Amino acid sequence: MALMGETDRARTAAQINRDNLTACSFSKVDVRAAVDATDQWIEDNTASWNSSLPTGFRTTASAAQKAWLFAYVLMRRIGRLRAEEDG
């Protein structure tokens, strides 16, 4: 997957600012810079992460499915993904 464009990065930062319900001392500019850095980190490390995936998944999943996997695991780790099995 390619780096996000300017609009996607701006909209991502805006949504983070809307969704953040925790008191913080960082600014909107800081959030945008963090979005940019994270997007770049993902781009720079995709090959390494991809090579760590099990062969069956790595060789058959699309780039979008791999990104979806990454997002779901991260969302679950931070408590933002509920599964039907959670009750």
PyMOL commands that set and color helices and strands:
alter all, ss='L'
color gray80, all
select helices_A, chain A and resi 6-19+28-52+55-58+63-77+84-86
alter helices_A, ss='H'
color red, helices_A
deselect
rebuild
show_as cartoon
